[in-house]
């Protein structure tokens, strides 16, 4: 049992932090998925270098 009752502000802040965390996680998954789709597509080629550097 907690020594002090949790303040309402902490509950709201926790909910907001969970929302931001879920949005950030979904953005990372979206970028990863788009990258994987682009790399594994049949038309993907690495860019050609324009010259040789010595």
C-alpha positions in Angstrom: 0.0 0.0 0.0 1.3 3.4 -0.9 2.1 5.9 1.8 0.4 8.7 0.0 -2.6 8.6 -2.3 -1.6 9.2 -5.9 -2.6 12.7 -7.1 -4.9 13.0 -10.1 -2.2 15.0 -12.0 0.1 11.9 -12.0 -2.7 9.7 -13.4 -3.3 12.2 -16.3 0.4 12.5 -16.9 0.8 8.7 -17.0 -2.0 8.5 -19.6 -0.4 11.2 -21.7 3.0 9.6 -21.5 1.5 6.2 -22.6 -0.1 7.9 -25.6 3.1 9.6 -26.7 5.0 6.4 -26.2 2.5 4.4 -28.3 2.7 7.1 -31.1 6.5 7.0 -31.1 6.5 3.2 -31.2 4.1 3.1 -34.1 6.1 5.7 -36.0 9.2 3.6 -35.6 7.4 0.5 -36.8 6.0 2.4 -39.8 9.5 3.6 -40.8 10.9 0.1 -40.4 8.1 -1.4 -42.4 8.4 1.2 -45.2 12.2 0.6 -45.3 11.8 -3.2 -45.5 9.2 -2.9 -48.3 11.5 -0.7 -50.3 14.6 -2.8 -49.8 12.9 -6.1 -50.5 11.1 -4.9 -53.6 12.3 -6.3 -56.9 13.2 -2.9 -58.5 15.5 -1.8 -55.7 19.0 -0.9 -56.7 21.8 0.8 -54.8 22.6 4.2 -56.2 25.5 4.2 -58.6 28.6 6.3 -57.7 29.4 9.1 -60.1 33.1 8.7 -60.0 36.0 7.0 -58.3 37.8 8.8 -55.5 41.5 8.2 -55.0 
